């Protein structure tokens, strides 16, 4: 087995170690250290498969085009970029009304400062991000509990917020990384979309999957306790990287999101509600260096009183999760990233007040296999959640989705998605739902 280059991300180290994939059209990698020749070459590769919700899993979003348009030198240590994501949804079957439609728009703009370049502070970086969302109750109209459209979270569905505000410090030759401030923990934990990256530039992809349903970004057993899109929270993340294949991460965050909108709050509210999470991951490359893969396991605990339906309450909750991804086939080893990757997810908790107590997900993505369309991807996934019947839900909910993501122009993507939910969880009386979604992503 070939060892993975230390300069690139391990599986799901996320923001703490690598901040982002080096693909220019997905999200740039603003490392404090100088890039090597492999990274420079990687920046010239066309992307194949960006995330279905960049704000949910990417710390730094877009291409930095906005900063360049403002006359900012890309090598100055100042980067300004972002993304606009919009989708239109139509219920072809089931839901409140046949062919009922809904529309959603997400704008994210961020500022990244590399203080190694700006002030000769080695390993120091700063990030701030603004989020604007204008949407409709897409998932409620379909009767889905876990969310077939991951762009839509809990109300209010029109919001402007300071989404991120953090300081990142790398120590001991990038062996220990600390990030503190207002962040989104799924960047660092339980991030199945982040690929394992190797020194071989031909294997690089921006995301393992471009599925748009919520479970692709947050394991449903964590909904209600783990801060995330679009309710970020103040806290600290620490990551230890003892060698090139292994990482250990721990995070502690404001857990008051269980009863308030932390994303809309200007400051933290440390009043007994805390969310603790730890994760260990291991990465590898199989098949003579052409099949990168990785696996991670994690555990979490939420402190403070949690309340649910019918006067159910509990003092804290805990859970366990696991996920992994693997490149299954590479069509042109050493030439390009075309091929097939797969992933799995699992989660369980001991809570009586959260919406789901068990979860299993699986999916696959084909990269660059459409003739003449090297940046296009085709993917499918299954997200199966066992729900809390105390809410009046059905016993379980399964979401099946199939998508095609096409790059229309540089940094502009169009993604039609067909979603089928045979057992919408909002009520046992709900009929099966088939939804059609057309999503557009513009990176800048």
C-alpha positions in Angstrom: 0.0 0.0 0.0 1.4 3.4 -1.0 1.4 6.0 1.8 -0.6 9.2 1.3 1.2 12.5 0.9 1.2 14.7 4.0 0.6 17.8 1.9 -2.9 16.6 1.0 -6.1 15.9 3.0 -6.7 12.6 4.8 -10.2 11.2 4.8 -12.5 13.7 6.5 -9.9 15.7 8.3 -11.9 18.6 6.8 -11.2 22.2 7.8 -8.7 21.5 10.6 -6.0 20.1 8.4 -6.6 20.9 4.7 -9.5 23.4 4.7 -10.6 22.4 1.3 -10.0 20.4 -1.9 -7.4 21.9 -4.2 -9.7 21.9 -7.2 -10.0 25.5 -8.4 -13.7 25.3 -9.3 -14.8 23.7 -6.1 -12.9 25.3 -3.3 -9.3 26.4 -3.0 -6.9 25.0 -0.5 -5.5 28.0 1.4 -2.7 26.3 3.3 -0.2 28.4 5.2 2.7 26.5 3.8 4.0 26.8 0.3 2.4 24.5 -2.2 4.5 21.8 -3.9 4.6 21.0 -7.6 1.9 18.4 -7.3 -0.5 21.0 -5.8 0.2 23.5 -8.5 -0.5 20.9 -11.2 -3.7 19.9 -9.4 -5.0 23.4 -9.7 -5.0 23.0 -13.5 -7.3 19.9 -13.5 -11.0 20.4 -14.4 -13.3 19.6 -11.5 -15.6 16.6 -11.6 -18.4 16.5 -9.1 -18.8 19.4 -6.7 -20.7 19.1 -3.4 -24.5 19.4 -3.6 -24.4 22.0 -0.8 -21.1 23.8 -0.6 -22.1 25.7 2.5 -22.6 22.4 4.4 -19.3 20.7 3.8 -16.7 23.2 2.5 -14.8 25.7 4.8 -13.7 27.9 1.9 -16.1 28.2 -1.0 -15.8 29.3 -4.6 -12.8 30.1 -6.8 -11.6 33.5 -5.4 -12.9 35.2 -8.6 -14.6 38.0 -6.7 -11.3 39.0 -5.1 -9.5 39.0 -8.4 -12.3 41.1 -9.9 -11.7 43.6 -7.1 -8.0 43.8 -8.0 -6.7 41.7 -5.2 -3.5 39.8 -6.0 -4.2 36.0 -5.5 -0.7 35.7 -3.9 -1.2 38.5 -1.4 -2.8 36.3 1.2 -6.2 37.8 0.8 -8.9 35.7 -0.8 -12.6 36.7 -1.5 -14.9 34.2 -3.1 -18.2 32.4 -2.7 -21.1 30.6 -4.3 -24.7 31.0 -5.3 -26.9 27.9 -5.2 -30.6 27.8 -6.3 -33.0 25.0 -6.9 -36.6 24.5 -8.2 -38.6 21.6 -6.9 -41.7 19.9 -8.3 -43.8 17.2 -6.6 -44.7 14.7 -9.4 -46.3 12.3 -6.9 -47.5 12.6 -3.3 -47.1 15.5 -1.0 -49.6 18.1 -0.2 -50.6 18.8 -3.8 -49.6 17.2 -7.2 -47.0 19.3 -9.1 -46.7 21.7 -6.2 -43.5 23.7 -6.6 -41.0 25.4 -4.3 -37.9 27.5 -4.9 -34.8 28.1 -2.8 -31.7 30.4 -3.1 -28.5 30.3 -1.1 -25.7 32.9 -1.3 -22.4 32.4 0.5 -19.5 34.9 0.4 -16.3 34.5 2.3 -13.1 36.2 3.2 -9.9 34.2 3.9 -6.7 35.7 5.2 -3.4 33.8 5.2 -1.3 35.5 7.9 1.8 33.6 6.8 1.8 35.8 3.8 0.3 38.9 5.4 2.3 39.1 8.6 4.8 36.2 8.5 2.8 34.3 11.2 3.4 30.8 10.2 0.4 28.5 10.3 -2.1 31.3 11.1 -5.3 31.8 9.1 -8.6 33.7 9.5 -11.9 33.2 7.9 -15.3 35.0 7.8 -18.3 34.1 5.9 -21.7 35.6 5.2 -24.8 33.6 4.4 -28.1 34.7 2.8 -30.9 32.2 2.4 -34.3 32.7 0.8 -36.5 29.6 0.6 -39.7 27.8 1.0 -40.8 24.8 3.1 -39.8 22.3 0.4 -39.5 19.3 2.7 -42.6 20.0 4.6 -44.7 20.1 1.4 -43.4 16.6 0.6 -43.9 15.3 4.1 -40.3 14.2 4.5 -38.8 14.4 8.0 -35.1 14.0 7.2 -35.2 16.3 4.2 -34.9 15.3 0.5 -33.6 18.9 -0.2 -30.6 19.7 1.9 -30.6 23.4 1.1 -33.7 23.9 3.3 -33.3 23.7 7.1 -35.5 24.9 9.9 -37.4 28.2 9.9 -36.9 31.1 9.4 -36.5 30.4 5.7 -35.4 33.9 5.0 -32.2 34.7 6.9 -29.1 36.8 6.7 -26.3 35.8 9.1 -22.6 35.8 10.0 -22.0 32.1 9.1 -18.4 31.8 10.0 -15.8 33.7 12.0 -12.7 31.7 13.0 -9.0 31.6 13.6 -7.0 28.6 12.6 -3.5 27.9 14.0 -1.3 25.1 12.9 1.5 24.0 15.2 4.4 21.5 15.2 4.8 21.3 11.4 1.0 20.8 10.9 0.9 18.0 13.4 -1.6 19.9 15.6 -4.2 22.2 14.3 -6.6 24.3 16.4 -9.6 26.3 15.0 -11.7 28.5 17.2 -14.7 30.7 16.6 -18.0 30.4 14.9 -17.8 27.3 12.7 -19.9 24.5 11.2 -18.8 21.2 12.8 -19.8 19.0 9.8 -16.9 20.5 8.0 -14.7 18.6 10.5 -16.8 15.7 11.7 -18.9 13.1 9.9 -18.1 14.6 6.5 -18.6 11.7 4.1 -18.4 13.9 1.0 -14.7 14.8 1.5 -12.5 12.6 -0.7 -9.2 11.0 0.2 -6.6 13.0 -1.7 -3.2 11.7 -2.9 -0.1 13.1 -4.4 -1.3 11.6 -7.8 -3.1 14.7 -9.2 -5.1 12.5 -11.6 -7.1 11.0 -8.7 -8.3 14.3 -7.3 -12.0 15.0 -7.1 -13.8 17.8 -5.3 -16.4 15.6 -3.6 -17.3 11.9 -3.2 -20.9 12.6 -3.9 -23.1 15.5 -5.1 -26.3 14.2 -3.6 -28.6 17.1 -2.4 -30.6 15.4 0.4 -29.8 16.4 4.0 -28.4 13.0 5.2 -25.5 13.5 2.8 -24.3 16.4 4.9 -25.5 15.4 8.4 -26.2 11.9 9.7 -29.8 12.1 10.7 -29.1 10.7 14.2 -27.3 14.0 14.9 -30.1 16.3 13.7 -31.2 18.5 16.6 -28.0 18.5 18.6 -25.1 18.9 16.2 -24.6 22.5 14.9 -24.4 22.7 11.2 -25.8 24.2 8.0 -27.3 26.7 8.4 -27.0 27.0 12.2 -23.3 27.4 12.8 -22.1 27.7 16.4 -19.1 29.0 18.4 -16.6 26.4 19.6 -13.2 24.9 19.2 -11.9 22.1 17.0 -8.5 20.4 17.6 -6.9 17.9 15.2 -3.9 15.7 15.8 -2.1 14.2 12.8 0.5 11.7 14.1 1.3 10.3 10.6 0.3 10.6 7.0 -2.6 8.2 7.2 -4.2 8.8 10.6 -6.0 11.7 12.3 -7.7 12.3 15.7 -10.1 15.2 16.1 -12.1 16.6 19.1 -14.5 19.5 19.1 -16.6 21.3 21.8 -19.3 23.7 20.7 -22.2 25.8 21.9 -25.0 23.2 22.1 -27.9 25.6 22.6 -29.0 25.0 19.0 -31.2 22.3 20.5 -33.6 25.1 21.5 -32.6 28.3 19.6 -31.2 29.5 16.3 -27.4 29.7 16.9 -26.8 30.7 13.3 -28.7 33.9 13.8 -27.0 34.7 17.1 -24.2 37.3 17.3 -22.5 35.5 20.1 -22.4 32.1 22.0 -24.8 31.1 24.8 -22.8 28.7 27.0 -25.6 28.0 29.6 -25.2 24.3 30.2 -25.9 23.1 26.6 -22.7 21.8 25.1 -22.0 19.5 22.2 -18.8 17.4 22.4 -17.7 15.2 19.5 -14.5 13.1 18.8 -13.5 11.3 15.6 -10.7 9.1 14.4 -10.0 8.4 10.8 -7.6 6.3 8.7 -6.9 6.7 5.0 -5.2 4.4 2.4 -4.6 3.9 -1.3 -5.1 0.5 -2.8 -4.8 -1.0 -6.3 -1.2 0.1 -7.0 -1.9 3.6 -5.9 -5.1 4.2 -8.0 -7.9 3.5 -5.4 -7.9 5.9 -2.5 -10.2 5.2 0.4 -10.8 6.0 4.1 -12.9 5.2 7.1 -13.8 7.2 10.2 -15.6 6.5 13.5 -16.9 9.0 16.0 -18.8 9.5 19.2 -20.7 12.5 20.6 -22.4 13.7 23.7 -24.8 16.6 24.2 -25.2 18.0 27.7 -28.2 19.9 28.9 -31.9 19.3 29.0 -33.5 18.1 25.7 -37.2 18.2 25.2 -39.4 16.3 22.7 -43.1 15.7 22.0 -45.7 14.6 24.6 -43.7 16.1 27.4 -40.7 13.8 26.8 -37.5 15.2 28.2 -34.0 13.9 28.9 -30.8 15.2 30.4 -28.3 14.9 27.5 -27.9 12.4 24.7 -25.1 10.4 23.2 -24.4 8.6 19.9 -22.0 6.8 17.7 -21.4 7.1 13.9 -19.2 5.6 11.2 -18.6 6.4 7.6 -16.2 5.7 4.8 -15.5 6.1 1.1 -13.6 4.1 -1.5 -12.6 4.6 -5.1 -13.9 1.4 -6.7 -12.6 1.8 -10.2 -10.3 4.2 -12.1 -10.7 4.1 -15.8 -7.5 5.9 -16.8 -4.9 5.5 -14.0 -2.4 8.3 -14.0 -4.3 10.2 -16.7 -7.5 11.6 -15.2 -10.0 11.1 -12.3 -12.7 9.3 -14.4 -14.0 6.2 -12.5 -16.4 5.2 -9.8 -16.4 5.9 -6.1 -18.7 4.6 -3.3 -19.5 5.6 0.3 -21.4 4.4 3.3 -22.8 6.0 6.5 -24.1 4.7 9.8 -25.3 6.3 13.0 -27.1 5.4 16.3 -28.1 7.3 19.4 -29.8 6.7 22.8 -32.1 9.7 22.6 -35.9 9.8 23.2 -36.2 13.4 22.0 -34.4 13.5 18.6 -36.2 12.8 15.3 -34.1 9.7 14.4 -32.4 7.0 16.5 -30.7 4.9 13.7 -29.5 5.7 10.3 -27.8 4.0 7.3 -26.8 5.5 4.0 -25.0 4.3 0.9 -24.2 5.7 -2.5 -22.0 5.7 -5.6 -20.8 8.3 -8.1 -19.4 7.9 -11.6 -16.9 10.6 -12.6 -16.2 11.7 -16.1 -17.7 8.7 -17.9 -20.0 10.6 -20.2 -18.3 10.9 -23.6 -17.0 14.4 -24.3 -18.1 15.6 -20.7 -15.1 15.0 -18.5 -16.4 17.2 -15.7 -19.9 15.7 -15.5 -20.9 13.1 -12.9 -23.8 10.7 -12.3 -24.7 9.6 -8.8 -27.2 7.8 -6.7 -27.8 7.3 -3.0 -30.0 5.7 -0.4 -30.6 7.4 3.0 -32.6 5.2 5.5 -33.6 6.6 8.9 -35.5 5.0 11.8 -37.6 7.7 13.2 -38.9 8.6 16.7 -42.6 7.7 16.8 -43.2 9.9 19.8 -43.4 12.7 17.2 -46.3 11.0 15.4 -43.9 9.9 12.6 -43.9 6.8 10.6 -41.5 4.2 11.9 -38.9 4.9 9.2 -38.1 7.0 6.1 -36.1 6.1 3.1 -34.9 8.6 0.5 -33.6 7.3 -2.9 -32.1 9.8 -5.3 -30.5 9.9 -8.7 -28.7 12.9 -10.2 -26.7 14.1 -13.1 -24.4 17.1 -12.5 -23.2 18.9 -15.6 -20.7 21.7 -16.0 -22.3 24.1 -18.4 -19.5 26.7 -18.3 -16.5 27.3 -16.2 -17.7 27.5 -12.6 -21.4 27.0 -13.6 -23.1 23.7 -12.9 -26.6 22.4 -13.6 -27.9 19.4 -11.7 -31.3 17.7 -12.3 -32.3 15.2 -9.5 -35.0 12.7 -9.2 -35.9 11.7 -5.6 -38.3 9.0 -4.5 -39.5 8.6 -0.9 -41.7 5.5 -0.6 -42.5 6.1 3.0 -42.6 9.9 3.9 -42.0 10.0 7.6 -44.2 13.0 8.6 -47.2 10.7 9.0 -48.1 7.0 8.5 -50.9 8.2 6.2 -48.5 10.0 3.8 -48.4 8.5 0.3 -45.1 7.9 -1.6 -43.4 11.0 -2.9 -41.6 11.5 -6.2 -39.9 14.9 -6.6 -38.0 16.5 -9.4 -35.3 19.1 -8.6 -33.2 21.3 -10.8 -30.3 22.9 -9.1 -27.9 25.5 -10.3 -24.5 26.3 -8.7 -22.4 29.3 -9.6 -18.9 29.6 -8.1 -17.1 32.9 -7.9 
